[in-house]
Amino acid sequence: MGVRTATVTRRRSFRRGASLRSAMRAPSGSRDWVAPRVTRPLRGWLVAVGVGLAVTATGLASLRTNSIALRYRLAEALRSERELREEEQLLTVELQRLRDPMLLQREAAALGLVAPERVIDIRRRAVATGAESAP
């Protein structure tokens, strides 16, 4: 990339169909240092790439935001699950304690209840007589 000289500029302008008189004129000093202009097709591609990059960046930011929100919701759900499992474990222990026959006997005695003299199983009695048992 060299500096454009007056001779090269004259030759190019003459070749492009400019008059001989304008080709022989010395180019202006500022024109030698002006950046080349971007052509329309290239400008269109640059705009398309820029828009594509902006859309992609917006999409990636949206995905990142959604993934962060999902992580927070997952952490909350895991914490809730852990608390529910602990509560279930405590309730299971309490249920086993309340099913203890010795505890039931003490509680019944404290309430003034006595053990029955005989137990009648209604389901067996209904089957023996041929009657339908209720579910």
Secondary structure, 3 states (H helix, E strand, C coil): CCCCCHHHHHHHHHHCCCCHHHHHCCCCHHHHCCCCCCCHHHHHHHHHHHHHHHHHHHHHHHHHHHHHHHHHHHHHHHHHHHHHHHHHHHHHHHHHHHCCHHHHHHHHHHHCCCCCCCCCCHHHHHHHHCCCCCC
